[in-house]
């Protein structure tokens, strides 16, 4: 089996800058805290942040100095992948280390009658969603993260960790009666702001409440306060109150998900800033920087309390950048994922590739870059190895620990990555698909037409040249891998819709490209 080990180091000047920045932070005293204390874990998950939305990943417009510093102080992965091109499945994969199709959550969790009925019954629903305007019937998506799944918070509990969830949950709600699928029923001691909904509705306090959709579970406190600032305040408070015991802080920002509402104190700067050809929405830029500021506040608090060197810090996004969302009043995309193709929801790199940054001073070499493909399913195994926790032994864990790569002490086995999205999204702009990436080769299968596309990512990162007609041998091999995986995980597949009504002559169906 081919081993993966692709590292490079950034220029020495950047390495020195990162080392000096750490030197100014207060070092942790393991003697004072107890030599046996396991490391703290901080995970920052940003909603809809694109692969190129950070300065350290090449953004020419957005300003992210704190996250860029985090990357200089640790390791940046250039081929990091979300477990899905939309949010809820990726969130389930991060917490469990398992493919979304194995869990049964393969789409973002809606708030319709199927979800309400599933919550009342306490189980997933069988059957399909059928609409006369759609060629395929699609499986009913899982309505919550099942309690039978073991989350990262539960994996760390035996070691004495206290776990706090802040921000967007979107893996089930309070349910009915005694049923609940909120973070506090999944191993977290605190849930601050998380609920069944995936969009905050407003980024300004007071936030929507009760049964208004969309909404958060944040209570009104400071009129006009920006939501990302509120999340940062809660994170800092949690760290200060629990600095004397090992903790898991899971900061799942609602930003930069729509609605595109600016942090007003930053807007003037971006209105004046020279625009680039792609990333040029000032309102979205302030949202990105608000996340950077929140990350900076966490980093500064860890420094102040002497916790930095005993904290594994992980930064990523739940899916590719939402390039389909429009910038307010400007008629342009909110962001641009170029050179990657398309964005959130789509089976192409713009929808699947996301930033990955790991920092652990003294354990992870500073200012390093790794080109090994990694995935959200790898996060739980990585954290467990880092802190000495045990993975569940009664189920398949699909991810692998990245610690050999992070320590630059070894390699990990090469393995294919799979994505399964048997649903429609954004109307019918995104249609049901499955994907496999093996090495540099990527196969995209479209269920409506049966068409399969083949790309060589090493030579064609933008996926402009479909090589399927020229390489039928690879199409067969990768298609066979995909078929085997779909069977092994028990993936639900779309089915032909007997009631499909084709568009009338002269009317064109929405494009899937």
ChimeraX attribute file (.defattr): number of C-alpha atoms within 10 A of each C-alpha:
attribute: neighborCount
match mode: 1-to-1
recipient: residues
	/A:1	7
	/A:2	10
	/A:3	12
	/A:4	18
	/A:5	18
	/A:6	14
	/A:7	16
	/A:8	12
	/A:9	16
	/A:10	12
	/A:11	10
	/A:12	10
	/A:13	10
	/A:14	16
	/A:15	19
	/A:16	15
	/A:17	15
	/A:18	20
	/A:19	16
	/A:20	12
	/A:21	14
	/A:22	19
	/A:23	11
	/A:24	9
	/A:25	19
	/A:26	17
	/A:27	18
	/A:28	18
	/A:29	14
	/A:30	15
	/A:31	9
	/A:32	8
	/A:33	15
	/A:34	11
	/A:35	9
	/A:36	8
	/A:37	16
	/A:38	21
	/A:39	22
	/A:40	24
	/A:41	22
	/A:42	23
	/A:43	19
	/A:44	22
	/A:45	25
	/A:46	24
	/A:47	25
	/A:48	27
	/A:49	27
	/A:50	32
	/A:51	31
	/A:52	25
	/A:53	26
	/A:54	22
	/A:55	16
	/A:56	20
	/A:57	18
	/A:58	11
	/A:59	20
	/A:60	18
	/A:61	21
	/A:62	24
	/A:63	21
	/A:64	22
	/A:65	17
	/A:66	21
	/A:67	23
	/A:68	19
	/A:69	19
	/A:70	27
	/A:71	24
	/A:72	28
	/A:73	28
	/A:74	27
	/A:75	27
	/A:76	29
	/A:77	23
	/A:78	19
	/A:79	18
	/A:80	23
	/A:81	28
	/A:82	28
	/A:83	34
	/A:84	34
	/A:85	33
	/A:86	28
	/A:87	26
	/A:88	29
	/A:89	32
	/A:90	29
	/A:91	28
	/A:92	29
	/A:93	31
	/A:94	25
	/A:95	23
	/A:96	30
	/A:97	28
	/A:98	25
	/A:99	29
	/A:100	28
	/A:101	27
	/A:102	17
	/A:103	21
	/A:104	23
	/A:105	26
	/A:106	31
	/A:107	27
	/A:108	25
	/A:109	23
	/A:110	19
	/A:111	16
	/A:112	9
	/A:113	9
	/A:114	17
	/A:115	22
	/A:116	16
	/A:117	15
	/A:118	18
	/A:119	24
	/A:120	15
	/A:121	13
	/A:122	18
	/A:123	14
	/A:124	20
	/A:125	17
	/A:126	12
	/A:127	12
	/A:128	17
	/A:129	17
	/A:130	19
	/A:131	14
	/A:132	13
	/A:133	14
	/A:134	22
	/A:135	21
	/A:136	26
	/A:137	24
	/A:138	23
	/A:139	23
	/A:140	23
	/A:141	26
	/A:142	29
	/A:143	32
	/A:144	30
	/A:145	29
	/A:146	19
	/A:147	13
	/A:148	8
	/A:149	16
	/A:150	18
	/A:151	23
	/A:152	24
	/A:153	26
	/A:154	20
	/A:155	21
	/A:156	24
	/A:157	17
	/A:158	10
	/A:159	15
	/A:160	12
	/A:161	23
	/A:162	19
	/A:163	26
	/A:164	24
	/A:165	25
	/A:166	25
	/A:167	30
	/A:168	29
	/A:169	28
	/A:170	27
	/A:171	26
	/A:172	25
	/A:173	22
	/A:174	15
	/A:175	20
	/A:176	12
	/A:177	8
	/A:178	7
	/A:179	14
	/A:180	19
	/A:181	23
	/A:182	23
	/A:183	27
	/A:184	17
	/A:185	15
	/A:186	20
	/A:187	21
	/A:188	22
	/A:189	16
	/A:190	17
	/A:191	20
	/A:192	21
	/A:193	22
	/A:194	27
	/A:195	24
	/A:196	25
	/A:197	23
	/A:198	26
	/A:199	21
	/A:200	26
	/A:201	20
	/A:202	18
	/A:203	27
	/A:204	20
	/A:205	17
	/A:206	17
	/A:207	22
	/A:208	20
	/A:209	16
	/A:210	9
	/A:211	7
	/A:212	10
	/A:213	15
	/A:214	17
	/A:215	23
	/A:216	29
	/A:217	20
	/A:218	21
	/A:219	13
	/A:220	14
	/A:221	11
	/A:222	11
	/A:223	10
	/A:224	13
	/A:225	16
	/A:226	22
	/A:227	24
	/A:228	26
	/A:229	17
	/A:230	20
	/A:231	22
	/A:232	23
	/A:233	14
	/A:234	17
	/A:235	25
	/A:236	17
	/A:237	14
	/A:238	17
	/A:239	23
	/A:240	13
	/A:241	9
	/A:242	13
	/A:243	16
	/A:244	14
	/A:245	17
	/A:246	23
	/A:247	24
	/A:248	25
	/A:249	24
	/A:250	21
	/A:251	25
	/A:252	23
	/A:253	25
	/A:254	27
	/A:255	26
	/A:256	28
	/A:257	21
	/A:258	21
	/A:259	17
	/A:260	22
	/A:261	20
	/A:262	22
	/A:263	22
	/A:264	12
	/A:265	10
	/A:266	16
	/A:267	16
	/A:268	12
	/A:269	11
	/A:270	19
	/A:271	14
	/A:272	9
	/A:273	11
	/A:274	9
	/A:275	14
	/A:276	11
	/A:277	8
	/A:278	16
	/A:279	23
	/A:280	24
	/A:281	25
	/A:282	26
	/A:283	21
	/A:284	29
	/A:285	27
	/A:286	25
	/A:287	26
	/A:288	22
	/A:289	23
	/A:290	25
	/A:291	26
	/A:292	20
	/A:293	20
	/A:294	24
	/A:295	22
	/A:296	19
	/A:297	18
	/A:298	22
	/A:299	21
	/A:300	18
	/A:301	19
	/A:302	23
	/A:303	19
	/A:304	15
	/A:305	17
	/A:306	18
	/A:307	25
	/A:308	25
	/A:309	23
	/A:310	22
	/A:311	22
	/A:312	23
	/A:313	22
	/A:314	21
	/A:315	20
	/A:316	23
	/A:317	28
	/A:318	32
	/A:319	35
	/A:320	34
	/A:321	32
	/A:322	27
	/A:323	22
	/A:324	16
	/A:325	18
	/A:326	18
	/A:327	21
	/A:328	17
	/A:329	6
	/A:330	11
	/A:331	10
	/A:332	17
	/A:333	18
	/A:334	25
	/A:335	26
	/A:336	26
	/A:337	25
	/A:338	18
	/A:339	13
	/A:340	22
	/A:341	19
	/A:342	24
	/A:343	29
	/A:344	29
	/A:345	28
	/A:346	25
	/A:347	27
	/A:348	22
	/A:349	26
	/A:350	30
	/A:351	29
	/A:352	30
	/A:353	31
	/A:354	30
	/A:355	26
	/A:356	25
	/A:357	24
	/A:358	24
	/A:359	26
	/A:360	24
	/A:361	19
	/A:362	11
	/A:363	16
	/A:364	20
	/A:365	20
	/A:366	26
	/A:367	26
	/A:368	22
	/A:369	21
	/A:370	23
	/A:371	15
	/A:372	20
	/A:373	22
	/A:374	25
	/A:375	27
	/A:376	28
	/A:377	28
	/A:378	23
	/A:379	22
	/A:380	28
	/A:381	26
	/A:382	20
	/A:383	26
	/A:384	17
	/A:385	15
	/A:386	19
	/A:387	18
	/A:388	13
	/A:389	19
	/A:390	14
	/A:391	22
	/A:392	15
	/A:393	7
	/A:394	6
	/A:395	10
	/A:396	13
	/A:397	18
	/A:398	16
	/A:399	23
	/A:400	19
	/A:401	20
	/A:402	23
	/A:403	21
	/A:404	14
	/A:405	19
	/A:406	25
	/A:407	15
	/A:408	17
	/A:409	9
	/A:410	13
	/A:411	18
	/A:412	17
	/A:413	11
	/A:414	16
	/A:415	17
	/A:416	17
	/A:417	22
	/A:418	22
	/A:419	23
	/A:420	26
	/A:421	32
	/A:422	26
	/A:423	23
	/A:424	18
	/A:425	17
	/A:426	10
	/A:427	10
	/A:428	15
	/A:429	14
	/A:430	20
	/A:431	25
	/A:432	24
	/A:433	23
	/A:434	21
	/A:435	22
	/A:436	23
	/A:437	22
	/A:438	15
	/A:439	17
	/A:440	14
	/A:441	17
	/A:442	23
	/A:443	27
	/A:444	24
	/A:445	21
	/A:446	20
	/A:447	21
	/A:448	15
	/A:449	10
	/A:450	9
	/A:451	11
	/A:452	20
	/A:453	18
	/A:454	25
	/A:455	22
	/A:456	19
	/A:457	15
	/A:458	10
	/A:459	11
	/A:460	14
	/A:461	18
	/A:462	18
	/A:463	21
	/A:464	11
	/A:465	13
	/A:466	16
	/A:467	17
	/A:468	18
	/A:469	11
	/A:470	10
	/A:471	11
	/A:472	12
	/A:473	11
	/A:474	16
	/A:475	22
	/A:476	14
	/A:477	12
	/A:478	22
	/A:479	19
	/A:480	12
	/A:481	16
	/A:482	24
	/A:483	14
	/A:484	11
	/A:485	17
	/A:486	19
	/A:487	10
	/A:488	11
	/A:489	16
	/A:490	12
	/A:491	20
	/A:492	22
	/A:493	19
	/A:494	21
	/A:495	17
	/A:496	14
	/A:497	18
	/A:498	11
	/A:499	14
	/A:500	15
	/A:501	12
	/A:502	13
	/A:503	11
	/A:504	8
	/A:505	6
	/A:506	6
	/A:507	8
	/A:508	9
	/A:509	13
	/A:510	10
	/A:511	9
	/A:512	13
	/A:513	9
